[in-house]
Amino acid sequence: MYRVVLLRTLSAAALTAGLCPSLASAQAIINGGGATASQADYSGPNNGNTPTSEFSLFNSTDKKADFGTYWGSGSGTGQQAFINDDLTCDINKVQNGGKCSGDPGGANTVHYGASDNPVSSTQLSTWATSSYGQSAAGNFIQIPSFGTGPAVVVNDTNLPEGASSNGLVELSDNDLCGIFSGLITDFSQVTDSKTLTPAPGPITVVFRADSSGTTFLLTNHLSAVCTGANTLAGVTFTATTTFATLFPNGINSYIPNAVGENLSSGVADYLAGGGANGTPIPQAVGYLTPDWTSLTPNSPELVNGAPSQLVVAAIFNGKKAYTPTTKNLITGLEHASQGQFLTNPTISNGANPQVWVPVIQTTSTGYPIVGYATLDFAQCYANAAISTAVIAFLKDHYKKAPYLTIEANNGIVPLKKAGKTGLENLVLDHLDANTGSGNSQWNDNIGNVAACTGLAGR
């Protein structure tokens, strides 16, 4: 599996500092990590000397700061590492599933976090009172990075592996609520699929065991469409990053064949080879980011050394079912019908980091389970080169064709196409210390000299 192989090739010193050996230079290094949905786009492997990820493309230009290793630790851990300024949270989670070492700052300084779920009010309160947050690094800045959506994977004995089978199994919201609550435990109970009827058999449900933005996107949708009629008694869906917390008596009391795995890679590996002799689980449903499925041609290698051939279900929205292709994600993002912060920030509310990221529960057409990946930054950095580089990267990320191509190749939706007219320009105006009227309104643009004077910075 690429993500594991990459990390094992780093030297011990580089692992401690969170740096790629090639980046261990006099230039400032920008450290962080988080969502696995963002990992391939930000820091995937190069094709020879050709940059195929956004960070490698940025680092190949003559900048004054470089991005180091992107630690694909999951959304929850990425946010935790950033707020606590402790890179060991990311590193330990990726290397061995471990926890933070509790040694913040210094070599463990975290300059950004990446997530598929927005920051919570509790996390913002922690930032406001922590010695590593407001008093050291200024305002917490959260911005939408791109549009995304989780894929629901189906293993079924009637369904051959591979991209040609994507969308043959169609699931309704009733099916999703039933399967992920334990009301539906056998494929014989799935009746809405019109293209291919799954073979009868007990369903193994594979879920994210760690704190996950992918879980947040799924459960945020389920919280809007699941009712007492289509959900097992005792289960109430709320938007959460930790799936198992929805089951007060333990998840296997509700879903007998539930299996938890860390990260999208863990879910993919289990679905593809968790059976006897490393064979795919024959009758199973799981959720993960689309890049770990056959929907993305250049999916990372699984533990068996082969690209993922996992098959993606189509989800009904009205009378039509959609898979999470880029086109269908764009349509869904353009037609958000229920959620929070669905309008652009204004002068009156733009100082609140939460309003910058739309939280979509469902859509009127297109893929119905969509949302936004986020990036978290501090307002103030100890090294001005990092402030400058972060703003330069974001301008490239949002605007330049090579970056937009990399995003498209990874099955994600550039912000300019993600349903919110003008949000991309508003974000850049919001962040850049050198341009825009928005800076005087909220006083939280990155590198604001007046705001950062006297603060240690990240």
Order of alpha helices (4+ residues) and beta strands (2+ residues): alpha-alpha-beta-alpha-alpha-beta-alpha-alpha-beta-alpha-alpha-beta-beta-beta-alpha-beta-alpha-beta-alpha-beta-beta-beta-alpha-beta-beta-beta-alpha-alpha-beta-alpha-alpha-alpha
